[in-house]
Amino acid sequence: MLQKTQKFMKEHQMGEPKEKLVIGLSGGMDSVCLFHILKDLGFSLEAVHVHHGIRGEEADRDEAFARALCERYNIPFHGYRFDVPKISRESHLSEEEAGRMVRKQAFFEVQKACGAKYIALAHHANDRAETFLFHLSRGTGVKGLGAMKPVQGEIIRPLLWAKREEIEKYVNANAYDFVEDGTNKLNQYTRNRIRHQVLPILEEVNSRSVEHICNAAEKLSAVGAYIDREAEKLCRLSAVMYEKEVQIFKFVFCQGDAVLRIPVLQKCVEYLCGSLANITEEHLQAILALFEMQTGKEIHLPYGLVAVRTYEGIRMFFREEIRRTEPVEITGEGSYEFGGLAFLVSVEPWDERKIFPIKNYTKCFDYDKITENVFLRTRESGDYLEINKDHGRKSLQDYLVNEKVPKEERDRVMLLCDGSHVLWVVGKRISEYYKVTKDTKKVLKVQVCGGNVHEEIYG
């Protein structure tokens, strides 16, 4: 066991004896086995134990056991306690996912503090086979099927070569004490059902099923690495990544090989979200399908991510809750604040000899044609403009679409309105009906202070 583990670690460059390693020590059989092997191979260890706040006295027992084991061999012990059920509820994660998240947090915190290069975890061949089947049943690609590698960044798995039976035999032969996690026997957890029900049936079909699944995972890992490199090239060519959004250009994206498209989308989603957890194959296929849909179509994804079909391709971003600005009534001459801008309003007698101001942010309207109270506001159902002298109408929605105002910006467009009749789409056109004519007596003059600074908002 020692020789095979040492050989495996050397093949995968997992460090040399006397080197410091952080080890995840639950107190269970697998982690106790790894603990003794790494200690006997001469590595300098710092152990991390995470209490998940789930199993009550049994979890307290496990923590005490792991601490005592480290004290017996004079190995630094780092105990962490988390309320995983609470974190699960607040983060909208399963308890399994929340548990993995807090363990990772603890491992990396200790690694950083003690300066270790690697974090050693006790996953073995059966764990890899279970993960393969779990990802396969949940929906994944080549990358997901090649998961749980011997080395993943700073995570190493020195026992990934060994089957559970070999570990059990070694622990029993050396009479190592360990504790049993009662939840490992509960089939309410997905991985336990795979462990207790699925793998045994597969091993009846072929006694080397675990080995064959692990070999397939290893090959798919290599294939996935190649696809990842090619996808990275296509991603650089077809996608522009901003701080909080990504724009993918269809013309370039669709020139790439079809097998690279989902991996490119994965990279874009991971860039924005920092993770692909909860992003399934169905989500990625739905994004891909947007390329063939009409402009404005959108889908909603986990983490509050939105993908929208644009004129150029697809835009992905986090949709913040739109805070609709309260309408501001124009009650007379003066200055009014709306949407972060100042609007100067005056009523003046009209003299046709005056030079009419042709400016995007200063407009004059025939005051006598205004029938209701005038408001500064954002759009509402039924809003419209008149687009010609024959009183032809166009809905505000159609106007904004024709002007190619992005769907996500339309609720932020500032309007000057007489009831449902839009006098002015601020920064753009005014309604034909309110234009000044030779018969105009008084004008409502509205000027946006510093409006030229905001010219690009809707232009």
C-alpha positions as CSV (number, residue, x, y, z in Angstrom):
1,M,0.0,0.0,0.0
2,L,2.8,2.4,0.9
3,Q,4.8,1.5,-2.2
4,K,1.8,1.9,-4.6
5,T,0.8,5.2,-3.1
6,Q,4.4,6.5,-3.2
7,K,4.6,5.4,-6.9
8,F,1.3,7.0,-7.7
9,M,2.3,10.3,-6.0
10,K,5.6,10.3,-7.9
11,E,3.9,9.7,-11.2
12,H,1.6,12.6,-10.7
13,Q,4.1,14.9,-9.0
14,M,2.3,15.3,-5.7
15,G,5.3,16.3,-3.7
16,E,8.3,14.8,-2.0
17,P,8.6,13.3,1.5
18,K,9.3,15.9,4.3
19,E,7.2,18.4,2.2
20,K,4.3,20.0,4.1
21,L,0.8,18.9,3.2
22,V,-2.6,19.9,4.5
23,I,-4.8,16.8,5.0
24,G,-8.6,16.6,5.3
25,L,-9.2,14.4,8.3
26,S,-12.8,13.4,8.9
27,G,-11.9,10.5,11.2
28,G,-13.5,8.0,8.8
29,M,-11.7,5.0,7.4
30,D,-10.5,6.6,4.2
31,S,-9.0,9.7,5.8
32,V,-7.4,7.7,8.6
33,C,-5.8,5.4,6.0
34,L,-4.4,8.4,4.1
35,F,-3.2,10.1,7.4
36,H,-1.1,7.0,8.4
37,I,0.3,6.5,4.8
38,L,1.4,10.1,4.4
39,K,2.8,10.2,7.9
40,D,4.7,6.9,7.3
41,L,6.0,8.2,4.0
42,G,7.6,11.1,5.8
43,F,5.4,14.0,4.9
44,S,4.9,16.9,7.3
45,L,1.1,17.1,7.9
46,E,-1.4,19.7,9.1
47,A,-4.8,18.2,9.6
48,V,-8.2,19.9,9.0
49,H,-11.4,18.6,10.5
50,V,-14.8,20.2,9.6
51,H,-17.8,19.8,12.0
52,H,-20.9,20.4,9.8
53,G,-23.4,20.9,12.6
54,I,-25.6,18.1,11.3
55,R,-25.1,14.9,13.3
56,G,-25.1,16.1,16.9
57,E,-23.2,14.0,19.4
58,E,-21.8,11.8,16.6
59,A,-20.2,14.8,14.9
60,D,-18.7,15.9,18.3
61,R,-17.3,12.3,18.7
62,D,-15.7,12.5,15.3
63,E,-14.1,15.9,16.0
64,A,-12.7,14.6,19.4
65,F,-11.3,11.4,17.7
66,A,-9.6,13.4,14.9
67,R,-8.1,15.8,17.5
68,A,-6.8,12.9,19.7
69,L,-5.3,11.2,16.7
70,C,-3.3,14.3,15.8
71,E,-2.2,14.8,19.4
72,R,-1.0,11.2,19.6
73,Y,1.4,11.8,16.7
74,N,2.1,15.5,17.5
75,I,0.5,16.8,14.2
76,P,-1.1,20.2,14.2
77,F,-4.9,20.0,14.2
78,H,-7.3,22.7,12.9
79,G,-10.9,22.2,13.8
80,Y,-13.7,24.1,12.1
81,R,-17.4,24.3,12.9
82,F,-20.1,25.4,10.5
83,D,-23.9,25.4,10.6
84,V,-24.3,23.6,7.2
85,P,-28.1,23.3,7.4
86,K,-28.4,27.1,7.8
87,I,-25.9,27.8,5.1
88,S,-27.7,25.4,2.8
89,R,-31.0,27.2,3.3
90,E,-29.6,30.7,2.9
91,S,-27.5,29.8,-0.1
92,H,-30.2,27.7,-1.8
93,L,-27.8,24.7,-2.0
94,S,-28.2,21.1,-1.0
95,E,-26.5,20.2,2.3
96,E,-24.0,18.1,0.3
97,E,-23.1,21.1,-1.8
98,A,-23.0,23.5,1.2
99,G,-20.7,20.9,3.0
100,R,-18.3,20.8,0.1
101,M,-18.2,24.6,0.0
102,V,-17.3,25.0,3.7
103,R,-14.7,22.2,3.7
104,K,-13.0,23.9,0.7
105,Q,-13.0,27.2,2.6
106,A,-11.4,25.6,5.7
107,F,-8.8,23.6,3.6
108,F,-7.6,26.7,1.7
109,E,-7.5,28.9,4.8
110,V,-5.1,26.5,6.6
111,Q,-3.1,25.9,3.4
112,K,-2.5,29.7,3.1
113,A,-1.7,30.1,6.8
114,C,0.9,27.2,6.9
115,G,2.4,27.6,3.4
116,A,1.7,24.1,2.2
117,K,1.8,23.5,-1.5
118,Y,-1.0,20.9,-1.6
119,I,-4.1,19.8,0.1
120,A,-4.4,16.0,0.3
121,L,-7.9,14.4,0.2
122,A,-8.7,10.7,0.7
123,H,-10.8,10.1,-2.4
124,H,-10.3,6.6,-3.9
125,A,-11.3,4.8,-7.1
126,N,-14.8,4.0,-5.9
127,D,-15.3,7.7,-5.2
128,R,-14.2,8.5,-8.7
129,A,-16.6,6.0,-10.2
130,E,-19.4,7.3,-8.1
131,T,-18.7,10.9,-9.2
132,F,-18.6,9.8,-12.9
133,L,-22.0,8.2,-12.6
134,F,-23.4,11.1,-10.6
135,H,-22.4,13.6,-13.2
136,L,-23.5,11.3,-16.0
137,S,-27.0,11.0,-14.5
138,R,-27.3,14.7,-13.7
139,G,-26.3,15.9,-17.1
140,T,-22.7,16.9,-18.0
141,G,-20.2,17.0,-20.8
142,V,-16.7,15.5,-21.4
143,K,-15.2,17.8,-18.7
144,G,-17.7,16.6,-16.0
145,L,-17.1,12.9,-16.8
146,G,-13.3,13.4,-16.4
147,A,-13.8,15.0,-13.0
148,M,-12.0,14.1,-9.8
149,K,-8.5,14.0,-11.2
150,P,-5.4,12.9,-9.2
151,V,-4.2,16.5,-9.2
152,Q,-6.6,19.5,-9.6
153,G,-4.7,22.7,-8.9
154,E,-3.7,22.5,-5.2
155,I,-5.9,19.5,-4.5
156,I,-4.1,16.0,-4.6
157,R,-5.7,12.6,-4.2
158,P,-2.9,10.1,-3.4
159,L,-5.4,7.2,-2.9
160,L,-7.2,7.6,-6.2
161,W,-5.5,4.4,-7.5
162,A,-7.0,2.2,-4.7
163,K,-10.4,0.6,-4.5
164,R,-12.4,0.8,-1.2
165,E,-11.7,-2.9,-0.5
166,E,-8.0,-2.4,-0.6
167,I,-8.2,0.5,1.9
168,E,-10.4,-1.5,4.2
169,K,-8.0,-4.4,4.1
170,Y,-5.0,-2.2,4.9
171,V,-6.7,-0.4,7.8
172,N,-7.9,-3.7,9.3
173,A,-4.5,-5.3,8.9
174,N,-2.8,-2.5,10.8
175,A,-5.6,-2.3,13.4
176,Y,-6.1,1.5,12.9
177,D,-9.0,3.0,14.8
178,F,-11.5,5.1,12.9
179,V,-15.0,6.4,13.3
180,E,-18.0,5.6,11.2
181,D,-20.2,8.4,9.8
182,G,-23.8,7.3,10.3
183,T,-25.0,9.3,7.3
184,N,-22.9,7.2,5.0
185,K,-25.5,4.5,5.3
186,L,-28.5,6.7,4.6
187,N,-29.9,6.4,1.0
188,Q,-31.5,9.9,1.2
189,Y,-28.2,11.2,-0.2
190,T,-27.6,10.8,-3.9
191,R,-24.1,9.6,-3.7
192,N,-25.0,7.0,-1.1
193,R,-27.6,5.5,-3.4
194,I,-25.0,5.2,-6.2
195,R,-22.6,3.6,-3.7
196,H,-25.0,1.2,-2.1
197,Q,-27.4,0.4,-5.0
198,V,-25.9,1.3,-8.4
199,L,-22.2,0.2,-8.2
200,P,-22.9,-3.2,-6.7
201,I,-25.2,-4.0,-9.6
202,L,-22.6,-2.9,-12.1
203,E,-20.0,-5.1,-10.3
204,E,-22.3,-8.0,-10.7
205,V,-22.2,-7.3,-14.5
206,N,-18.4,-7.0,-14.4
207,S,-16.2,-7.3,-11.2
208,R,-13.9,-4.7,-12.7
209,S,-16.6,-2.1,-13.3
210,V,-15.0,0.5,-10.9
211,E,-11.6,0.1,-12.6
212,H,-13.1,0.4,-16.1
213,I,-15.1,3.5,-15.1
214,C,-12.0,5.1,-13.7
215,N,-10.1,4.3,-16.9
216,A,-12.8,5.9,-19.0
217,A,-12.7,9.0,-16.7
218,E,-9.0,9.2,-17.2
219,K,-9.2,9.1,-21.0
220,L,-12.1,11.6,-21.0
221,S,-10.0,13.9,-18.8
222,A,-7.3,14.0,-21.5
223,V,-9.9,14.6,-24.3
224,G,-11.5,17.3,-22.2
225,A,-8.2,19.0,-21.7
226,Y,-7.7,19.1,-25.5
227,I,-11.2,20.5,-26.1
228,D,-10.6,23.0,-23.4
229,R,-7.5,24.4,-25.1
230,E,-9.4,24.7,-28.5
231,A,-12.4,26.3,-26.8
232,E,-10.2,28.8,-25.1
233,K,-8.9,29.9,-28.6
234,L,-12.5,30.3,-29.9
235,C,-13.6,32.1,-26.8
236,R,-10.9,34.7,-27.2
237,L,-12.0,35.3,-30.8
238,S,-15.8,35.3,-30.4
239,A,-16.5,36.7,-26.9
240,V,-15.8,40.1,-25.3
241,M,-15.7,39.8,-21.5
242,Y,-16.5,42.9,-19.5
243,E,-16.5,43.2,-15.7
244,K,-20.1,42.0,-15.2
245,E,-21.2,40.9,-18.7
246,V,-20.2,38.9,-21.7
247,Q,-21.0,39.6,-25.4
248,I,-20.7,36.7,-27.8
249,F,-20.6,37.5,-31.5
250,K,-22.6,35.0,-33.6
251,F,-20.6,35.4,-36.8
252,V,-17.3,34.3,-35.2
253,F,-18.8,31.9,-32.7
254,C,-20.7,29.9,-35.3
255,Q,-17.6,29.6,-37.5
256,G,-16.0,27.4,-34.8
257,D,-16.4,23.6,-34.7
258,A,-19.8,22.6,-33.2
259,V,-18.1,20.5,-30.5
260,L,-16.5,23.7,-29.1
261,R,-19.7,25.7,-28.7
262,I,-20.9,24.3,-25.4
263,P,-17.4,24.5,-23.8
264,V,-17.2,28.2,-24.9
265,L,-20.5,28.9,-23.3
266,Q,-19.3,27.1,-20.1
267,K,-16.3,29.4,-20.0
268,C,-18.5,32.5,-20.4
269,V,-20.8,31.4,-17.6
270,E,-18.0,30.4,-15.3
271,Y,-16.3,33.8,-15.9
272,L,-19.4,35.6,-14.8
273,C,-20.6,33.2,-12.0
274,G,-17.2,31.9,-10.7
275,S,-18.7,28.4,-10.8
276,L,-20.6,25.9,-13.0
277,A,-22.4,24.3,-10.1
278,N,-26.1,24.2,-10.9
279,I,-25.5,24.9,-14.6
280,T,-26.7,21.8,-16.4
281,E,-26.4,20.7,-20.0
282,E,-30.0,21.9,-20.5
283,H,-29.1,25.4,-19.5
284,L,-26.2,25.5,-21.9
285,Q,-28.3,24.1,-24.8
286,A,-30.9,26.7,-24.1
287,I,-28.2,29.5,-24.4
288,L,-27.1,27.9,-27.6
289,A,-30.6,27.8,-29.0
290,L,-30.9,31.6,-28.5
291,F,-28.5,32.1,-31.5
292,E,-31.4,31.0,-33.8
293,M,-34.1,33.1,-32.1
294,Q,-35.2,36.6,-32.8
295,T,-33.7,39.6,-31.1
296,G,-34.9,40.3,-27.6
297,K,-35.6,36.7,-26.7
298,E,-34.1,35.8,-23.3
299,I,-33.6,33.0,-20.8
300,H,-33.1,33.1,-17.1
301,L,-30.3,30.9,-15.5
302,P,-29.1,30.1,-12.0
303,Y,-27.3,32.8,-10.0
304,G,-29.6,35.5,-11.5
305,L,-27.8,35.3,-14.8
306,V,-29.7,36.3,-17.9
307,A,-28.9,35.5,-21.6
308,V,-30.4,37.7,-24.2
309,R,-30.4,37.5,-28.0
310,T,-29.0,40.7,-29.4
311,Y,-28.5,42.0,-32.9
312,E,-24.8,40.8,-32.8
313,G,-25.3,37.5,-31.0
314,I,-25.9,36.9,-27.3
315,R,-25.4,39.1,-24.2
316,M,-25.1,37.5,-20.8
317,F,-25.3,39.6,-17.6
318,F,-26.8,39.8,-14.1
319,R,-30.2,41.5,-14.2
320,E,-30.4,43.8,-11.2
321,E,-33.9,44.5,-9.9
322,I,-35.1,47.6,-11.8
323,R,-36.0,50.3,-9.4
324,R,-38.7,52.2,-11.2
325,T,-38.3,55.9,-10.4
326,E,-41.4,57.5,-8.9
327,P,-43.1,59.8,-11.5
328,V,-42.5,63.6,-11.0
329,E,-45.4,65.9,-11.7
330,I,-44.6,69.2,-13.5
331,T,-46.7,71.7,-11.5
332,G,-45.2,74.9,-12.9
333,E,-42.0,76.6,-13.9
334,G,-38.9,75.6,-12.0
335,S,-36.3,72.8,-11.7
336,Y,-37.3,69.2,-11.3
337,E,-35.0,66.2,-10.5
338,F,-35.7,62.9,-12.2
339,G,-33.5,59.9,-12.9
340,G,-30.5,61.7,-11.5
341,L,-30.9,64.6,-13.9
342,A,-32.2,68.1,-13.5
343,F,-35.0,69.4,-15.8
344,L,-35.5,73.1,-16.1
345,V,-39.1,73.9,-17.1
346,S,-40.5,77.2,-18.2
347,V,-43.6,78.5,-20.0
348,E,-43.0,81.2,-22.5
349,P,-45.0,83.1,-25.1
350,W,-44.1,81.9,-28.6
351,D,-42.7,84.3,-31.2
352,E,-42.2,82.6,-34.6
353,R,-39.3,85.0,-35.1
354,K,-37.4,83.2,-32.4
355,I,-34.8,80.7,-33.4
356,F,-36.2,77.2,-32.6
357,P,-33.6,75.3,-30.5
358,I,-32.6,72.2,-32.3
359,K,-31.0,70.2,-29.5
360,N,-31.5,66.7,-28.2
361,Y,-31.8,67.9,-24.6
362,T,-33.7,71.1,-25.0
363,K,-37.2,70.9,-26.4
364,C,-40.2,73.2,-26.9
365,F,-43.8,71.9,-27.0
366,D,-47.1,73.6,-27.9
367,Y,-48.4,74.3,-24.4
368,D,-52.1,74.7,-25.4
369,K,-52.3,71.2,-26.7
370,I,-51.4,69.7,-23.3
371,T,-54.7,68.4,-21.8
372,E,-53.6,66.6,-18.6
373,N,-50.9,67.1,-16.0
374,V,-47.5,66.6,-17.3
375,F,-45.2,64.0,-15.7
376,L,-41.6,62.9,-15.9
377,R,-41.7,59.1,-15.6
378,T,-40.7,55.8,-17.1
379,R,-42.8,53.8,-19.5
380,E,-46.3,52.4,-18.7
381,S,-48.7,50.1,-20.6
382,G,-50.5,52.0,-23.3
383,D,-47.9,54.7,-23.9
384,Y,-47.7,56.0,-27.5
385,L,-46.5,58.8,-29.8
386,E,-47.9,60.5,-32.8
387,I,-45.5,60.0,-35.7
388,N,-47.0,62.2,-38.5
389,K,-49.3,65.2,-39.0
390,D,-52.2,62.9,-39.8
391,H,-52.3,61.8,-36.2
392,G,-50.7,58.4,-37.0
393,R,-49.8,56.6,-33.8
394,K,-47.0,54.3,-32.8
395,S,-46.8,52.5,-29.5
396,L,-43.8,53.4,-27.4
397,Q,-42.8,49.7,-27.3
398,D,-42.6,49.6,-31.1
399,Y,-40.7,52.9,-31.2
400,L,-38.1,51.6,-28.7
401,V,-37.7,48.4,-30.7
402,N,-37.2,50.2,-33.9
403,E,-34.7,52.5,-32.3
404,K,-32.8,49.3,-31.1
405,V,-33.0,50.3,-27.5
406,P,-31.9,47.1,-25.6
407,K,-34.8,45.3,-23.9
408,E,-33.1,45.6,-20.5
409,E,-32.8,49.4,-20.9
410,R,-36.4,50.1,-21.9
411,D,-37.8,50.4,-18.4
412,R,-35.1,53.0,-17.7
413,V,-35.9,55.3,-20.6
414,M,-37.0,58.7,-19.3
415,L,-40.2,60.2,-20.7
416,L,-42.2,63.5,-20.6
417,C,-45.9,62.5,-20.7
418,D,-49.3,64.0,-21.1
419,G,-51.4,61.0,-19.8
420,S,-50.4,58.1,-22.0
421,H,-49.3,60.4,-24.8
422,V,-45.6,60.7,-24.8
423,L,-44.5,64.3,-25.5
424,W,-40.8,63.4,-25.5
425,V,-38.6,60.4,-25.3
426,V,-35.8,62.2,-23.5
427,G,-32.7,62.3,-25.7
428,K,-34.7,61.3,-28.8
429,R,-37.8,62.4,-30.6
430,I,-40.9,64.3,-29.6
431,S,-44.4,63.5,-30.6
432,E,-45.5,65.1,-33.8
433,Y,-48.7,66.3,-32.1
434,Y,-46.9,68.7,-29.7
435,K,-44.6,70.3,-32.2
436,V,-44.6,74.1,-32.4
437,T,-46.5,75.5,-35.4
438,K,-47.4,79.0,-36.7
439,D,-50.6,78.8,-34.6
440,T,-48.7,78.2,-31.3
441,K,-49.3,80.8,-28.6
442,K,-47.3,79.5,-25.7
443,V,-44.6,76.9,-25.4
444,L,-43.5,74.5,-22.6
445,K,-39.7,74.7,-22.7
446,V,-37.9,71.8,-21.1
447,Q,-34.1,71.6,-20.8
448,V,-32.0,68.8,-19.3
449,C,-29.1,70.3,-17.5
450,G,-25.8,68.8,-18.7
451,G,-27.9,66.6,-21.0
452,N,-25.1,66.4,-23.5
453,V,-23.1,64.3,-21.0
454,H,-25.9,61.7,-21.1
455,E,-26.2,61.8,-24.9
456,E,-25.0,58.2,-25.2
457,I,-27.7,56.7,-22.9
458,Y,-30.2,56.2,-25.7
459,G,-28.3,57.2,-28.8
